[in-house]
Structures are given as structure tokens and as C-alpha cells.
């Protein structure tokens, strides 16, 4: 899974910029959106609908079903998969196989869940790895296997 974009509402964008200006001494004359994109290393857009989300994409199946090598350079693979009309994924050893791309829209600001204290997982329930990545209070996934915390996926056909 790879985060690919951040979509904010106008109010949330203003809050993020205010927090960023508090922590850094930046000139307000610079283009703040570009500076924020460089800071997050993700494209940032400001909209009035479907906002305050992080767009996360994943190619499935991963690892390769032929040689079982995990996919490398996921951002480039996802970009190539989106730009081409085929649904072929190419593994590091050159095998091509049919796949799909899952797109997750994860809410950034969840007021009800932010107030609740959740127990931090330190170990993946599937593979036992300690490489758990948190995207929110209850949104998490394992960096070593395909386990996630029941995040809702939107599929690209």
C-alpha cells in the first residue's frame, strides 16, 4: 500500500498551514501548497467535497504469484498500471500477470475515534512481524504481508 494523495477541505487546509507556520519559520509569500506538498511528499488538493482523506493505492496480487517475489518500486508500478489500459503487473523478475489496483480513501480527521484510546498493536496477527504501519487510530496494515485492519477498498475496473 502506498499513499498517493492528500485531499483537504478549505478549513482543514487552513489548520494544517497554521500548524506548519507555528513549527517552521517560513515566508508567507511563498506558495504554501507547493511547500506543503514537498513537506508531505504527496500531492495536496483542496476541495469542498470528499475531503480530509488520504488516497492509498495497492496492487493485488503482491507478491508475484509465479515466483513469489514482492513487488518493488510500488509508486512507479502504480503509475504505470494507471497509465496503461492493460491490467498487467510486472514483477521484479519480469513475469507479467493479471492484477487489480485497490484504492482506499482513509479519513484523516475522525473526531469520534480520535477521542477514544486504542491499544497499539505491536505485532501482525497474520505473519507475526513487528512492522505495523498506522494510518489513523484504527487504520493499520502490515508492511511484510497483505494484512490490514478491515479498511474499505474501492476497486478500479
Protein Blocks (a to p, Z undefined) as FASTA:
>chain_A
ZZfbdcddfklmmmmmmmmmmmpccdfkbcfklmmmmmnopacdddfehghiacdddddd
dddfklopacehkllmmmmmmmpmbfcdcdfkopacddddddddddfblfklmmpccddd
fbdfklopabdcdfbfklccdfkbmcdehiacdddZZ
